[in-house]
């Protein structure tokens, strides 16, 4: 009993003296003042890894995981759990040197389907299985180095039905290269930012709806007033995308577009 008590005391002391930090972030995930924030992060320093819990402003847990490093680059290492703002678990997965590794579970909040998949070095590998909310098999897919090799879909009665891709991302007409060419052809560097030598990468968020129209355009990462305004103007000029799909049905999909504003060297 004496030995057990000594060990227990050491564990308690080790926990008590572990360093813990709290960091606040705005809606763009830039560090913020504690009085004006959208998210906050609690970091617990251990001997080997950093235990991190991200929270929404309402106190609901967003991400629970471990990192080998946070600065200058975040490197995920180990088990991660993800939650929606309402507390619904959306993902359960593992990372090795910032790449997904091993079994991963996804809980889709739109269809309520559940998916089990496997990763190797960040790429889909082996068998993916999807399930109806009832638990019955919805689909099976086989991947090799992130490439779909074969796939089958089933109805809830267990009968095979026509195969459709699990998810299809929205696409700009002509693809990503055409979209970037459109940006380059239409961008006008703001005069004030040019004069002041301001440059940087602005990140624009928008939603492609079920018809392919672009809605809810907003700035996810700001550079300056002029550059932000120009980035928003360009995205508003985009033609309709081909809509995204989930289990064969058109759905709204959030899209993130970084645009680099860089001045030519003089």
C-alpha distance (Angstrom), angle and dihedral (degrees) to the residues before:
residue distance angle dihedral
X1 . . .
X2 3.80 . .
X3 3.82 91.4 .
X4 3.82 91.9 48.5
X5 3.80 91.8 50.2
X6 3.80 91.1 51.6
X7 3.80 92.3 51.4
X8 3.80 91.6 47.5
X9 3.80 91.2 50.8
X10 3.80 91.0 52.1
X11 3.81 91.6 51.6
X12 3.81 91.8 50.3
X13 3.80 92.5 48.2
X14 3.79 92.4 48.1
X15 3.81 90.5 52.3
X16 3.79 93.3 46.3
X17 3.80 94.2 54.0
X18 3.83 97.0 44.4
X19 3.81 109.8 120.7
X20 3.80 114.7 -112.9
X21 3.82 126.0 -171.4
X22 3.80 131.4 -172.3
X23 3.81 118.7 -153.1
X24 3.82 125.7 -174.3
X25 3.82 126.5 -147.9
X26 3.80 136.7 -168.8
X27 3.81 124.1 -131.7
X28 3.82 89.6 -81.0
X29 3.83 90.7 55.0
X30 3.78 91.9 -111.4
X31 3.79 117.1 138.9
X32 3.78 109.3 -87.8
X33 3.78 143.9 -173.1
X34 3.84 114.1 -84.6
X35 3.81 88.9 -120.6
X36 3.81 95.6 54.9
X37 3.79 113.9 38.3
X38 3.83 141.9 129.1
X39 3.81 98.5 -161.4
X40 3.77 137.8 15.0
X41 3.77 134.3 -159.6
X42 3.79 130.6 -150.3
X43 3.79 113.8 -156.0
X44 3.80 122.0 -165.8
X45 3.79 116.2 -168.1
X46 3.80 116.3 -140.9
X47 3.78 130.9 177.2
X48 3.81 94.4 -91.2
X49 3.81 110.9 8.7
X50 3.79 141.5 29.2
X51 3.80 112.9 -116.2
X52 3.81 107.2 -147.6
X53 3.79 132.0 -172.2
X54 3.81 119.1 -175.0
X55 3.81 118.8 -160.3
X56 3.78 135.8 -166.8
X57 3.79 114.7 -124.7
X58 3.82 89.7 -100.0
X59 3.81 89.1 63.2
X60 3.80 95.2 -105.8
X61 3.80 113.6 141.0
X62 3.81 112.3 -110.6
X63 3.83 105.2 175.9
X64 3.79 131.9 6.4
X65 3.80 115.5 -171.5
X66 3.79 149.8 115.3
X67 3.79 129.9 -102.5
X68 3.78 133.0 -165.8
X69 3.81 88.5 -153.1
X70 3.81 140.4 7.6
X71 3.79 101.8 179.6
X72 2.98 134.2 87.0
X73 3.81 85.7 -3.5
X74 3.79 130.4 10.3
X75 3.81 111.1 -120.3
X76 3.81 116.2 -171.2
X77 3.79 116.7 -146.0
X78 3.79 123.1 174.9
X79 3.79 136.7 -8.2
X80 3.83 121.5 2.5
X81 3.80 131.4 -173.6
X82 3.82 123.2 -168.5
X83 3.82 128.8 -161.6
X84 3.80 137.5 -171.0
X85 3.84 120.8 -122.7
X86 3.81 87.9 -96.3
X87 3.81 93.6 54.8
X88 3.81 98.9 -101.6
X89 3.81 113.3 144.2
X90 3.81 109.1 -121.4
X91 3.82 105.2 172.3
X92 3.79 139.8 18.0
X93 3.79 114.6 -174.2
X94 3.80 148.9 138.6
X95 3.79 132.4 -122.2
X96 3.77 134.9 -158.1
X97 3.80 117.3 -168.7
X98 3.83 90.5 -18.2
X99 3.82 95.0 -51.2
X100 3.78 125.4 105.4
X101 3.78 110.5 -105.1
X102 3.81 132.1 -177.5
X103 3.79 127.8 -9.7
X104 3.79 119.5 2.5
X105 3.80 129.3 -174.2
X106 3.81 123.9 -156.9
X107 3.80 123.1 -169.0
X108 3.80 108.6 -162.3
X109 3.80 112.1 -145.2
X110 3.84 92.5 -165.1
X111 3.82 99.8 53.9
X112 3.82 98.7 14.8
X113 3.79 87.3 -130.9
X114 3.80 119.0 143.5
X115 3.80 123.3 -140.2
X116 3.78 130.6 -163.2
X117 3.79 116.2 -164.5
X118 3.78 140.4 161.2
X119 3.79 130.6 -131.9
X120 3.78 134.2 -163.7
X121 3.78 117.6 -171.8
X122 3.79 90.6 -14.7
X123 3.81 94.4 -53.2
X124 3.78 129.0 109.1
X125 3.79 110.1 -103.8
X126 3.80 135.6 174.5
X127 3.83 121.0 -7.1
X128 3.79 130.1 -2.7
X129 3.80 117.7 -166.5
X130 3.80 127.4 -169.9
X131 3.80 127.4 -163.2
X132 3.79 136.9 -159.8
X133 3.84 117.2 -122.0
X134 3.82 85.6 -99.2
X135 3.81 89.4 61.8
X136 3.80 94.3 -110.8
X137 3.79 119.1 135.3
X138 3.84 114.0 -90.3
X139 3.82 102.3 172.8
X140 3.79 146.0 -10.7
X141 3.79 124.5 -155.0
X142 3.78 133.2 178.0
X143 3.82 120.4 -147.2
X144 3.78 133.3 -169.0
X145 3.81 116.6 -168.2
X146 3.83 91.9 -20.7
X147 3.82 92.8 -49.5
X148 3.80 121.8 118.0
X149 3.81 109.6 -120.2
X150 3.80 100.5 174.9
X151 3.79 139.8 -13.2
X152 3.80 142.8 -174.3
X153 3.82 134.0 -169.4
X154 3.80 129.2 -156.4
X155 3.79 137.3 -168.7
X156 3.80 121.6 -127.5
X157 3.80 89.9 -92.7
X158 3.80 89.1 62.1
X159 3.81 96.2 -108.8
X160 3.78 119.2 138.0
X161 3.82 114.1 -110.9
X162 3.80 134.3 -176.0
X163 3.79 111.2 -59.3
X164 3.80 119.8 -116.5
X165 3.78 129.5 175.7
X166 3.78 113.6 -94.8
X167 3.77 92.0 -127.1
X168 3.78 134.9 0.6
X169 3.78 119.3 -165.0
X170 3.82 121.5 -135.2
X171 3.80 112.7 -96.8
X172 3.78 133.1 -153.3
X173 3.83 112.3 -127.9
X174 3.79 105.0 -86.1
X175 3.80 94.0 13.0
X176 3.79 136.4 -95.5
X177 3.81 96.1 -43.7
X178 3.81 90.4 54.9
X179 3.80 90.2 50.1
X180 3.80 93.0 51.9
X181 3.81 90.1 47.2
X182 3.82 88.9 52.9
X183 3.82 89.8 52.7
X184 3.81 92.8 49.8
X185 3.82 91.9 47.5
X186 3.80 94.5 51.0
X187 3.81 105.2 34.9
X188 3.80 117.6 114.1
X189 3.78 114.2 -168.7
X190 3.83 108.1 -129.9
X191 3.82 111.1 -110.6
X192 3.80 96.1 -133.3
X193 3.79 93.7 49.9
X194 3.80 90.4 47.1
X195 3.81 91.2 52.1
X196 3.82 92.4 46.2
X197 3.81 93.9 44.6
X198 3.81 93.3 -119.8
X199 3.78 116.0 161.8
X200 3.79 138.7 151.3
X201 3.78 146.9 117.0
X202 3.79 117.1 -62.3
X203 3.82 117.9 -165.2
X204 3.80 118.4 -146.9
X205 3.78 123.1 -163.3
X206 3.78 124.8 -159.9
X207 3.78 141.5 155.9
X208 3.80 125.2 -119.9
X209 3.80 105.1 -151.5
X210 3.81 130.0 -148.8
X211 3.82 91.4 -82.1
X212 3.80 95.1 46.7
X213 3.81 95.1 -104.4
X214 3.81 118.8 140.7
X215 3.80 116.3 -120.0
X216 3.81 140.4 160.2
X217 3.81 95.1 36.4
X218 3.81 111.7 -173.6
X219 3.79 143.8 152.5
X220 3.80 114.5 -99.0
X221 3.79 96.0 176.7
X222 3.78 120.5 21.4
X223 3.81 129.1 -147.7
X224 3.80 103.3 171.4
X225 3.78 138.9 -35.3
X226 3.81 94.0 -97.1
X227 3.80 96.5 44.1
X228 3.80 92.1 45.1
X229 3.81 90.4 51.1
X230 3.81 92.3 49.4
X231 3.81 92.5 49.1
X232 3.81 90.6 51.7
X233 3.82 90.5 48.8
X234 3.80 92.1 53.8
X235 3.81 94.7 49.4
X236 3.82 90.1 49.2
X237 3.82 87.2 59.4
X238 3.82 93.5 56.4
X239 3.81 116.7 117.5
X240 3.79 118.8 -125.7
X241 3.80 117.2 -69.9
X242 3.77 126.2 -136.6
X243 3.82 100.2 -96.8
X244 3.78 124.8 -108.2
X245 3.77 120.6 -110.8
X246 3.78 135.9 -150.3
X247 3.80 118.4 -166.3
X248 3.80 90.2 -16.8
X249 3.81 96.9 -50.1
X250 3.80 127.5 106.8
X251 3.81 111.4 -110.7
X252 3.79 140.4 174.3
X253 3.80 112.1 -94.7
X254 3.80 127.8 -167.2
X255 3.80 112.7 -131.8
X256 3.82 130.5 -162.0
X257 3.80 120.6 -156.5
X258 3.83 123.4 -176.6
X259 3.82 115.2 -157.6
X260 3.79 119.4 -167.8
X261 3.81 118.0 -144.8
X262 3.79 108.8 -165.4
X263 3.76 129.5 166.2
X264 3.77 120.1 -133.7
X265 3.79 115.2 -108.1
X266 3.77 113.6 -101.6
